[in-house]
Structure formats: C-alpha cells, structure tokens
Amino acid sequence: MKKIITVALASIFFLSSAAFAEMDKDEKRIVTKAEYIKHAEEMFTRMDANKDGKLTPDERKAYWQARKSEYQQKKDLKKEPKKS
C-alpha cells in the first residue's frame, strides 16, 4: 500500500512540478529533495480528509473523484457555446 501511495504522489509531483522547478541547460526539470518532500507532504495533507495523519483508500478515491469532477466541469465550461 505504501508503494502505491508513493508512486501516486511521485507521479502527481512530477506532473505538477513545472511551476516551481528550475531548468538545467537542456531545459529539463531539476527538483531538489526538499522540494519533492514538501510537495508530497502538501499532497498528503490535501488528501487526508479527516486530518488523522493516515490516508485510507476511501480518502484517496474521494480526492481523485473530486479532482476528476473539477476537471470535467472546467472542460464542459470550455465547450459551452458563448451566448451573444
């Protein structure tokens, strides 16, 4: 279970790290260990709905369903025809 959480948080981190990561000479992202840990802790805090310091499968599922719903709403708003 820890492995799944770690992989999920790592994936999220790398997908969203562009906002704060510096670039090397080849325009590849450079992330420090401290930045990585900080981001992982922030994600954990957001996902921990009852703030007990543990992530349950239900908390993870609820978090990702909420994110999916937000994404779909934004996508739907972009598709709506503009009223004149």
Secondary structure in CASP SS format (residue, H / E / C, confidence):
PFRMAT SS
TARGET T0000
AUTHOR 0000-0000-0000
METHOD secondary structure of the structure
MODEL  1
M C 1.00
K H 1.00
K H 1.00
I H 1.00
I H 1.00
T H 1.00
V H 1.00
A H 1.00
L H 1.00
A H 1.00
S H 1.00
I H 1.00
F H 1.00
F H 1.00
L H 1.00
S H 1.00
S H 1.00
A H 1.00
A H 1.00
F C 1.00
A C 1.00
E E 1.00
M E 1.00
D C 1.00
K C 1.00
D C 1.00
E C 1.00
K C 1.00
R E 1.00
I E 1.00
V C 1.00
T C 1.00
K H 1.00
A H 1.00
E H 1.00
Y H 1.00
I H 1.00
K H 1.00
H H 1.00
A H 1.00
E H 1.00
E H 1.00
M H 1.00
F H 1.00
T H 1.00
R H 1.00
M H 1.00
D C 1.00
A C 1.00
N C 1.00
K C 1.00
D C 1.00
G C 1.00
K C 1.00
L C 1.00
T C 1.00
P H 1.00
D H 1.00
E H 1.00
R H 1.00
K H 1.00
A H 1.00
Y H 1.00
W H 1.00
Q H 1.00
A H 1.00
R H 1.00
K H 1.00
S H 1.00
E H 1.00
Y H 1.00
Q H 1.00
Q H 1.00
K H 1.00
K H 1.00
D H 1.00
L H 1.00
K H 1.00
K H 1.00
E C 1.00
P C 1.00
K C 1.00
K C 1.00
S C 1.00
END
